[in-house]
Amino acid sequence: MTIETLAMQGHSAIRGSMASSILGRIGDIRNQAIKECFRDFHCIEHRLEIVANIHGIEFINDSMATNINSTWFALESMIHPVIWIAGGAGTKGDYHPLADLAAEKVKAIIWLGAPDEKFVSLFKHLDRPITEARSMAEAVDLAYFMGKKGDVVLLSPACASFGLFPDYEERGKAFRQAVKNL
């Protein structure tokens, strides 16, 4: 089985797949069954959920990423250039752990809601566009127009949705709907 055939991509997912396959073999699970599981694996709603591919731009809903660690994992798993939709209200995070990954993987950032000055000051040195959006529909529209074939639009907020949405599920549903409206 090649790495490209895995449903989940990125270094962490590949290492996890390797460890799982070793455990599966120890438990006498057939190779074919292991391959089928890795190829057909589907994420849960709002966690690296592939929503659509429109004109070669993939839209991924990671609304469940309400903290820095979850967003780090999401960014780390991306293998194509990312237009990152981040943000929310009530943010008090330290975004420094995301800086190196953003420099490597992110081509543009869209901040959803009122701008977080800590976030902007940390990422403005990357010399990539940082745009503000007041609604999910506006964020998705901006991301679509910034994107090109082969890009990924990733909603991975790195913070809670307080003030913008009742919870991460509603934020993710709004993302899905905005993508469907493109």
N, C-alpha and C positions, 0 to 999 in steps of 0.2 A: 504494500500500500504506500502510495506517495503522500508527502505532506500536503500537496495541493488538493487531494481528494478529501481531506478532513473538513468537516462542516465548520469547526472552530479553527481560526487561524491565530497567529501570534505565538511568541516564544512560550508564554505561560501555558497556553492551551496545548501546544505541542508537547511540552514536558508532562503535563497532566495526562494527555493521551498515551504517552509512552509508559508512564507509571501504571495507568489503568490497564493497558494491554498486558503488561507483565503480570499484574495480579490476576487478570482473566486467564492467562495461560497457566498460572499456578493452580487456579481453580478448575482446570481442564475445560475451559470454554473454547469452542472451536475457533480457529483463525477467521473463518468466514463470518461467523456471528460477531466477532469483535470488529471486523472491517465494516460490516453493515451498520453497526451502532455508531461508529465514528463518522461514517459518511452521511448518515441520515439524522444525526442528532439535531434537535431543535431546541433553541433556548426558550426559557419561560418568557411570558409577556413582560415587556419593559426592561429586559436585561439582554442587551445585544441582539434585539429582535430585528430581523431584516423585514422592513416594511414594504419596500418596492425598489425596483431598479427602473429609472426613467431616463431614457436616452443615454444609458451607460453610466448614470450616476446612481450609486446605491445609497439608500436612506435607511439608517439604523437607529432604532429607538432604544436608548439606554437610560430612560427616565428614572429607573430604579437607582442609578448612581447618584445618591444624595450625599456622598462624601468623597474626599480626595482619593482614597484608596481605590474605590470602585471605578472612578474615572481614570485613574492611572492604569488599571487593568484593561479598560476599554481602549484607551489610546495605544497601549502596548500591543494589543491584539490586532491593530489595523496594519494592513500591508500596502494600502494605497493612500495617496494624499488625502488628508482629512480637512473638511470644513466643519469646524467644531462649534456646535451650539451649546453654550455653557450658561450658567447663571441662574439667578432666582433672588428672592429677597431673604433677609435675615442671615446673610452670609457672614461668617466669622472665621473662615478657613485660612490655613496657611498653604498657599498654592505652590510653594517652592518645589515640592516633590514632582510637580507636573512640568516644570520648566524645561528640562532636558528632552523629555518626550515630545513636548510641543515643538521645540526647535527642530526635532528630527522628523515629525510626522504631520504637523499641522500647517496648512497653507493659508488659512483664514480663520478668524474667530468671530462668532456672533454672540454678543452678550444679551441674554434675554432679561429684560427688566431694567431697573435703574442701575447704572454702571457701578461696579465695585472698584473703588480707587486702588485698593491693594492689588487686585487682579490686573487692572490696566497698567499700573506702574511696573509690575513684574513682567508682563508679556509684551509691552510696547517696544522693548529693545529687539525683539525678534524680527522686526521690519516686515511684519505681515499685517494685513488689514485687520483691525478690530472694529467691528461695527455694532451698534446698539439697535435692538429691536424691541418694540413695545408690546408685541403679541407673538404668539406662536406662528400664526399665519404669515406675519411679516418676516419672522426669522427663517421660515422654510422657503419663502419666496426669494429672499436675499441669497440664501445658500444655493438654491437652484440656479439663480442667475450668475453666481460666482463660479459654479462648478463646471466641469467639463467631463467628457467621457473618461471613465477610469477613476474618478474621484469618489469619495465617500462623504456623505453628510451624516455626521454623528451627533445626535442629541445625547450628551452625557454631562449633565449640569454641574456636578461636583458640589452641589448644595441643595438645600430643601426648596420647596416650591412656595413657601409661605408668602401670602400676599398676592401671588399670581394665580395659583391653582389650589384647590383644597388639599391635594396630595399628589404624589408622584404618578399614580395611576391616571388621574385626570390630565396631568401634564402629558403623559405618554399618549393618551387618547387624542388630545388636541394635536399632537405631532402627527399621528397617523392620519387624522382627518385633513390636516393641512397638506400632507403629502398627496392624499387622494384627490384634493382639489387642484393640484397642479395641472 
